[in-house]
Amino acid sequence: MAANVAEIERELAELRDAASEPGRPPTLRTSVMTHLAWVPPEWEEAAERTLAGLAERHPSRTILLFPRPDESDSLDMDAALQCFPFGDKAVCAEVIRVRLCGERAGHPASVATPLLAADLPVFCRWRGLPAFDDVFDELVDVSDRLIVDSTEWPSDTLSQGYEELAKRFDRTAVSDIAWARTERWRRMLAAAWPFECRELSIRSTAAQALLLVGWLRSRLGHDIAFEHEPADSLMSVHVDGVAIDAPPGEAPPSSDLLSDELDTFTRDRVFEDAVRNAP
């Protein structure tokens, strides 16, 4: 376990040296970004699964922040390399796991900032519902892009959560994986236009329903009544009683959606309008 930045950098250097030993393919230290992730205990397993599906496509310095505010004050860090074949060489991504215990959990930026890869964009993936407090804003302010998934938020918090999220649009670019999951259906709705759309019936997660309604309100310029039937994914959409054709193929997994967001560096004004117009 490392207790400071110097120790974690030394640990990473030793790991890279070991990976480059004779008999192994030469390693390339290739980072295209710093990927921060705020991971409360209930999201730890999901975050590790997503990381496993992501690292090969986006070699980066990944910093997993595990807040433990109820534990005694301490800071524990460890480092690992994830290496993948690349021709006759190996590309290695760096993973730093940081356990922020006690009061340390209240000041994550002071720990994360010295670990950021210099001169590379910083993406922050926030797991679960943010408290929209000083801890959240600390990481917003060191990030070039914030990525949430409002599907992870309790349905009765969505409206307030979107209102709080909109307040950060001028501070950093924001993405919502729940919004990305509606993209296939938005294409089908666009193909079915023109329509008046005074009423929507949606079978989906609550987040997808609210974002679709907000999107159509912002595009059409008028209020829309809607009925929502809960489901684990976006299953059907009816506009004024008429069914919209379902998109072809299977919905992409979460790691693919996150990977797509990590290729995007600019604000999504259409998404921001959808959030501001969500019920």
VEXDREN-2710 file (C-alpha; in Angstrom, 1 decimal):
% VEXDREN-2710
k/r/px/py/pz
1/MET/0.0/0.0/0.0
2/ALA/1.2/3.5/-0.9
3/ALA/0.5/6.5/1.3
4/ASN/1.5/9.3/-1.1
5/VAL/1.9/10.3/-4.7
6/ALA/5.7/9.7/-4.8
7/GLU/5.2/6.1/-3.5
8/ILE/2.5/5.4/-6.1
9/GLU/4.6/6.7/-8.9
10/ARG/7.5/4.5/-7.8
11/GLU/5.2/1.5/-7.6
12/LEU/4.0/2.1/-11.2
13/ALA/7.5/2.5/-12.4
14/GLU/8.5/-0.8/-10.8
15/LEU/5.5/-2.5/-12.4
16/ARG/6.4/-1.1/-15.9
17/ASP/10.0/-2.3/-15.4
18/ALA/8.8/-5.8/-14.5
19/ALA/6.4/-5.8/-17.5
20/SER/9.4/-5.0/-19.8
21/GLU/11.7/-7.9/-18.6
22/PRO/13.4/-10.1/-21.2
23/GLY/11.1/-12.7/-22.7
24/ARG/8.1/-10.4/-22.6
25/PRO/7.0/-8.1/-25.4
26/PRO/8.2/-4.5/-25.1
27/THR/5.6/-2.3/-23.3
28/LEU/4.2/1.1/-24.4
29/ARG/3.2/3.5/-21.7
30/THR/0.2/4.9/-23.6
31/SER/-2.3/7.2/-21.8
32/VAL/-4.8/9.3/-23.8
33/MET/-6.6/10.7/-20.7
34/THR/-7.0/10.5/-17.0
35/HIS/-10.2/8.6/-16.1
36/LEU/-11.4/9.5/-12.6
37/ALA/-14.2/7.4/-11.1
38/TRP/-16.1/8.1/-7.8
39/VAL/-17.1/4.7/-6.6
40/PRO/-19.2/4.3/-3.4
41/PRO/-19.2/0.8/-1.9
42/GLU/-22.4/-0.3/-3.5
43/TRP/-21.0/0.5/-7.0
44/GLU/-17.5/-1.1/-6.5
45/GLU/-18.2/-4.4/-8.3
46/ALA/-20.0/-2.6/-11.3
47/ALA/-17.1/-0.2/-11.7
48/GLU/-14.5/-2.9/-11.8
49/ARG/-16.5/-4.8/-14.5
50/THR/-16.8/-1.6/-16.6
51/LEU/-13.1/-0.9/-16.2
52/ALA/-12.3/-4.4/-17.5
53/GLY/-14.3/-3.8/-20.6
54/LEU/-12.9/-0.4/-21.2
55/ALA/-9.2/-0.3/-20.7
56/GLU/-8.1/-1.9/-24.0
57/ARG/-10.1/0.6/-26.0
58/HIS/-9.0/3.7/-24.0
59/PRO/-5.6/3.1/-22.4
60/SER/-5.5/5.7/-19.7
61/ARG/-4.4/6.5/-16.2
62/THR/-7.5/5.4/-14.3
63/ILE/-8.0/6.6/-10.7
64/LEU/-10.7/4.8/-8.8
65/LEU/-11.7/6.8/-5.7
66/PHE/-13.4/4.7/-3.0
67/PRO/-15.0/6.9/-0.3
68/ARG/-15.2/5.4/3.1
69/PRO/-16.3/8.3/5.3
70/ASP/-17.4/6.1/8.2
71/GLU/-13.9/4.6/8.7
72/SER/-10.9/6.0/10.6
73/ASP/-9.0/8.7/8.9
74/SER/-6.4/7.2/6.5
75/LEU/-5.3/7.2/2.8
76/ASP/-4.4/3.9/1.2
77/MET/-3.4/3.6/-2.5
78/ASP/-2.2/0.8/-4.7
79/ALA/-1.3/0.6/-8.4
80/ALA/-1.6/-2.0/-11.1
81/LEU/-1.0/-2.3/-14.8
82/GLN/-3.5/-3.7/-17.4
83/CYS/-1.5/-4.8/-20.5
84/PHE/-2.8/-5.7/-23.9
85/PRO/-1.1/-7.0/-27.0
86/PHE/-0.4/-4.4/-29.7
87/GLY/1.4/-5.9/-32.7
88/ASP/4.8/-7.1/-31.3
89/LYS/4.4/-4.9/-28.3
90/ALA/2.1/-4.5/-25.3
91/VAL/0.1/-1.4/-24.4
92/CYS/-0.3/-0.9/-20.7
93/ALA/-2.9/1.2/-18.9
94/GLU/-2.3/2.4/-15.3
95/VAL/-4.9/1.8/-12.6
96/ILE/-4.6/3.5/-9.2
97/ARG/-7.1/2.5/-6.5
98/VAL/-7.5/5.1/-3.7
99/ARG/-9.4/4.4/-0.5
100/LEU/-10.4/7.8/1.1
101/CYS/-11.3/7.0/4.7
102/GLY/-12.8/9.4/7.3
103/GLU/-12.3/13.1/6.6
104/ARG/-10.2/12.2/3.5
105/ALA/-13.5/11.3/1.7
106/GLY/-14.5/15.0/2.1
107/HIS/-11.6/16.3/0.0
108/PRO/-11.0/14.1/-3.0
109/ALA/-9.5/16.7/-5.3
110/SER/-6.5/17.2/-2.9
111/VAL/-5.7/13.6/-3.5
112/ALA/-6.7/13.2/-7.1
113/THR/-5.1/16.3/-8.6
114/PRO/-1.5/15.3/-8.0
115/LEU/-2.2/11.9/-9.6
116/LEU/-3.6/13.4/-12.9
117/ALA/-1.6/12.7/-16.0
118/ALA/-0.1/16.0/-17.1
119/ASP/-1.5/17.7/-20.2
120/LEU/-4.2/15.1/-20.8
121/PRO/-8.0/15.5/-20.6
122/VAL/-9.7/14.4/-17.4
123/PHE/-13.0/12.5/-17.4
124/CYS/-14.9/11.9/-14.2
125/ARG/-17.4/9.0/-14.0
126/TRP/-19.6/9.5/-11.0
127/ARG/-21.4/6.3/-9.9
128/GLY/-24.8/6.6/-8.3
129/LEU/-26.7/9.7/-7.3
130/PRO/-24.4/12.7/-6.5
131/ALA/-25.1/14.7/-3.4
132/PHE/-24.3/17.8/-5.5
133/ASP/-22.2/19.1/-2.6
134/ASP/-18.7/20.4/-2.1
135/VAL/-17.2/16.9/-2.7
136/PHE/-19.0/16.6/-6.0
137/ASP/-18.0/20.1/-7.1
138/GLU/-14.4/19.5/-6.2
139/LEU/-14.2/16.8/-8.8
140/VAL/-16.3/18.7/-11.3
141/ASP/-13.8/21.5/-11.2
142/VAL/-10.8/19.3/-12.0
143/SER/-12.6/17.5/-14.8
144/ASP/-13.0/18.3/-18.5
145/ARG/-16.0/16.1/-18.7
146/LEU/-18.4/14.7/-16.1
147/ILE/-20.2/11.4/-16.9
148/VAL/-23.2/10.2/-14.9
149/ASP/-25.8/7.6/-15.4
150/SER/-29.2/8.9/-14.1
151/THR/-30.6/5.4/-14.5
152/GLU/-28.6/4.8/-11.3
153/TRP/-30.6/7.5/-9.5
154/PRO/-33.8/6.7/-7.5
155/SER/-36.8/7.7/-9.6
156/ASP/-38.1/10.2/-7.0
157/THR/-34.8/12.1/-7.2
158/LEU/-34.6/12.5/-10.9
159/SER/-36.3/15.9/-11.4
160/GLN/-34.2/17.5/-8.6
161/GLY/-31.1/15.7/-9.8
162/TYR/-31.5/17.1/-13.3
163/GLU/-32.1/20.6/-12.0
164/GLU/-28.8/20.3/-10.0
165/LEU/-27.0/18.8/-12.9
166/ALA/-28.0/21.7/-15.2
167/LYS/-26.4/24.2/-12.8
168/ARG/-23.0/22.6/-13.7
169/PHE/-23.4/22.8/-17.5
170/ASP/-21.3/26.0/-17.7
171/ARG/-18.5/24.6/-15.5
172/THR/-17.8/21.3/-17.4
173/ALA/-19.1/19.3/-20.2
174/VAL/-21.6/16.7/-18.9
175/SER/-22.8/13.4/-20.3
176/ASP/-25.5/11.0/-19.1
177/ILE/-25.3/7.4/-20.1
178/ALA/-29.1/7.2/-19.7
179/TRP/-29.3/9.8/-22.5
180/ALA/-27.0/7.7/-24.6
181/ARG/-29.3/4.7/-24.2
182/THR/-32.1/6.7/-25.8
183/GLU/-30.1/7.5/-29.0
184/ARG/-31.4/4.6/-31.0
185/TRP/-35.0/5.5/-30.2
186/ARG/-34.5/9.2/-30.9
187/ARG/-33.4/8.2/-34.4
188/MET/-36.6/6.3/-34.9
189/LEU/-38.7/9.2/-33.6
190/ALA/-36.9/11.6/-35.9
191/ALA/-37.6/9.2/-38.8
192/ALA/-41.3/9.1/-37.9
193/TRP/-41.6/12.9/-37.8
194/PRO/-43.7/15.0/-38.6
195/PHE/-46.2/14.5/-35.8
196/GLU/-47.9/16.8/-33.4
197/CYS/-47.0/14.8/-30.2
198/ARG/-49.3/16.0/-27.5
199/GLU/-49.0/12.8/-25.6
200/LEU/-46.3/10.2/-25.2
201/SER/-46.6/6.7/-23.8
202/ILE/-43.2/5.2/-22.8
203/ARG/-42.1/1.8/-21.4
204/SER/-38.6/2.3/-20.1
205/THR/-36.6/3.3/-17.0
206/ALA/-37.8/6.5/-15.4
207/ALA/-34.6/8.4/-16.5
208/GLN/-35.1/7.4/-20.1
209/ALA/-38.8/8.5/-20.0
210/LEU/-38.0/11.9/-18.6
211/LEU/-35.1/12.6/-20.9
212/LEU/-37.2/11.6/-24.0
213/VAL/-40.0/13.9/-22.9
214/GLY/-37.6/16.7/-22.2
215/TRP/-36.0/16.2/-25.6
216/LEU/-39.3/16.3/-27.5
217/ARG/-40.5/19.3/-25.5
218/SER/-37.3/21.2/-26.3
219/ARG/-37.4/20.3/-30.0
220/LEU/-41.1/20.8/-30.6
221/GLY/-41.5/23.9/-28.4
222/HIS/-44.7/22.8/-26.5
223/ASP/-45.7/20.8/-23.5
224/ILE/-46.2/17.1/-23.8
225/ALA/-48.3/14.9/-21.5
226/PHE/-46.9/11.4/-20.9
227/GLU/-47.6/8.1/-19.4
228/HIS/-44.7/5.9/-18.1
229/GLU/-44.7/2.2/-17.6
230/PRO/-41.5/1.1/-15.7
231/ALA/-39.1/-1.3/-17.4
232/ASP/-35.4/-2.2/-17.1
233/SER/-34.7/-0.7/-20.5
234/LEU/-36.4/1.4/-23.2
235/MET/-38.9/-1.1/-24.7
236/SER/-41.6/1.0/-26.5
237/VAL/-42.7/4.5/-27.4
238/HIS/-46.2/5.6/-28.6
239/VAL/-46.8/9.1/-30.0
240/ASP/-50.4/10.2/-29.8
241/GLY/-51.4/6.5/-29.6
242/VAL/-49.3/5.4/-32.6
243/ALA/-46.4/3.0/-31.9
244/ILE/-42.9/4.0/-33.1
245/ASP/-41.0/1.2/-34.8
246/ALA/-38.4/-0.3/-32.5
247/PRO/-34.7/0.2/-33.5
248/PRO/-33.0/-2.8/-35.1
249/GLY/-30.4/-4.8/-33.2
250/GLU/-29.4/-5.0/-29.6
251/ALA/-28.8/-2.1/-27.3
252/PRO/-25.0/-1.7/-26.6
253/PRO/-23.6/-2.6/-23.2
254/SER/-22.6/0.0/-20.6
255/SER/-18.9/-0.3/-21.3
256/ASP/-19.5/0.6/-25.0
257/LEU/-21.6/3.6/-24.1
258/LEU/-19.0/4.9/-21.7
259/SER/-16.3/4.3/-24.3
260/ASP/-18.2/6.4/-26.7
261/GLU/-18.5/9.2/-24.2
262/LEU/-14.7/9.1/-23.6
263/ASP/-14.3/10.0/-27.3
264/THR/-16.4/13.2/-26.9
265/PHE/-14.8/16.4/-25.7
266/THR/-17.5/19.1/-26.4
267/ARG/-20.8/20.0/-24.7
268/ASP/-23.9/18.4/-26.0
269/ARG/-26.4/21.2/-26.2
270/VAL/-29.3/19.0/-27.3
271/PHE/-28.8/16.9/-24.1
272/GLU/-28.6/20.0/-22.0
273/ASP/-31.9/21.2/-23.5
274/ALA/-33.5/17.8/-22.8
275/VAL/-32.4/18.0/-19.1
276/ARG/-33.7/21.5/-18.7
277/ASN/-37.1/20.5/-20.2
278/ALA/-37.4/17.2/-18.3
279/PRO/-40.6/16.9/-16.2
END
